[in-house]
Amino acid sequence: MGVRARPDTPAVLKRRRVRIFDREAPLGYVLLVPTLVVLGVFLLYPFLFGIWLSITDSELGALGNFIGLGNYRFEWRNTDGVFYTALVNTFLYTGVTTIFKFSLGLAMALLLNQVIPFRRFVRAALLLPYIIPTVLSYEAWRWMFDPTFSVVNWLLVHTHLAAYPGPNWLGVPANAMAALMIVNVWRGTPFYAIAFLAGMQVIPVDLYEAARVDGATRWQQFTNITLPMLRPVLLVVLLLSTILTFADFQGPFVLTNGAPYNSTQLLSIWAYQWGIPGGAIGLGAAISLVLFPLLTIVVAGVLFLLRRPE
């Protein structure tokens, strides 16, 4: 007769579980489960549901029928031209503001990385645009750009930079887009500055000291030490800012809501106008997903650059 195997005792099972969790790979997967569940519930499911809505004729409060690419064809065949206006404005708005935010943020980070008076106070004050709620700050800017009570116009007139009563900021198409960009740059520049400053803080000081000993100028130190060492931070910040600016909604909605005459119309606002007040939630979802392929390419390109050795 064969010998019957002795069942594992609780102590043996406990040791076996300990050996499993001592390995990095199984432990890593276990620790990732809560995060994956949260991402799946709050990100993946809404995204997939949005894709489904974009290929249906759903209306607000009622799921519709499958219509394939009908919503997308409606966008591209839009007879009043609002879609193309919103598309161009979105690229213009994102491109111009990103250039200014990047340049000003890098300059501010370089300044705050030096020993200057009240440096800690200035660093703390840099976060003020993020402390103020978005809607409240944009409402304040709308008052500042008001043609009758404009603080901006008062300064321009009293410094002789503009004739009385000053430009009509929100009533002229070009001025309205400029005002929208100015407020976005004001709100977004601190994000760049803080991120760049954090990256500069971890650059070894020995590199700059060795460069000065070798006779390198400030510009040479900046181009050969600061920029290469900041490369990962620069790419990540540019990626996040580009995505957030493409999808920016609260500020433009409060400040102009696409006015005047759709001259500041963005895809985010147009999607809202069709989906919520207009009730065509399927078309609104399709409009919001127009830039998804482009943003996917941008994300893939940035990840490739991050992985590529310098």
Order of alpha helices (4+ residues) and beta strands (2+ residues): alpha-alpha-alpha-alpha-alpha-alpha-alpha-alpha-alpha-alpha-alpha-alpha-alpha-alpha-alpha-alpha-alpha
